[in-house]
C-alpha cells in the first residue's frame, strides 16, 4: 500500500504524525518514507522509547526505509527541514503473506490511517480504494470488550482488497522497529 500526503512547511520545518499504528506478528514487512522538496527526513518511532532514522536529501528527495519491523503498536513521527513551502511525503508499506489455498482473511484496524485514496497491490493486481473519515459513517463499531470505537470504511466490494489493505498499513511502523533491531547489532 502507498499513499501521498502534502505537508505544509512552517518556519523551515515540516512534521506528520501517525498514532496507534499496529504491526502484526509473523509477517515479512518493509516500510519506506520518501520526502520530495525536503532538505532532510527523520522518521521516528515510539513503542516505549523514541528511535530515529534520518536521511539527507539528494536532488530534493530524501528516503528512509526499513524491513523486518517487530510487532507492536507505534507512534510514528515524520519530520525534517525544508526550504520549500510544501513537502510531499510518499509513505509505502509492504507486507508479505504466504497463502496456500488462494483464500484468506485478514483484519486490520485502520484508525491510524488518514482518510483518502490508496493503491493496494496483491501479486500482479492493483486496486484503488478509499477510506472515509469515521465521522462520515452511520455507526460506530463495538469491539469485543464492549467499548465503542470509531472506524473507517473501505469503499470496495472486492473482499480480497479489503483483506489485503492492512498489509500496507502495518509496514509504516516497520521501518522504525527494524531500525531498533539494527541498532542492537
C-alpha positions, 0 to 999 in steps of 0.5 A: 500500500502507498499513499501521498500526503502534502505537508505544509512547511512552517518556519523551515520545518515540516512534521506528520504524525501517525498514532496507534499504528499496529504491526502484526506478528509473523509477517515479512514487512518493509516500510519506506518514507520518501520526502520530495522538496525536503532538505532532510527526513527523520522518521521516528518511532515510539513503542516505549522509547523514541528511535530515529532514522534520518536521511539527507536529501539528494536532488530534493528527495530524501528516503528512509526505509526499513524491513523486518519491523517487530510487532507492536503498536507505534507512534510514528513521527515524520519530520525534517527541514525544508526550504520549500513551502510544501513537502510531499511525503510518499509513505509505502508499506509492504507486507508479505503473506504466504497463502496456500489455498488462494483464500484468506482473511485478514483484519486490520484496524485502520484508525491510524490511517488518514482518510483518502485514496490508496493503491493496494497491490496483491501479486500482479493486481492493483486496486484503488480504494478509499477510506472515509473519515469515521465521522462520515459513517452511520455507526460506530463499531463495538469491539469485543470488550464492549467499548465503542470505537470509531472506524473507517470504511473501505469503499470496495466490494472486492473482499480480497482488497479489503483483506489485503489493505492492512498489509500496507498499513502495518509496514509504516511502523516497520521501518522504525522497529527494524531500525531498533533491531539494527541498532542492537547489532 
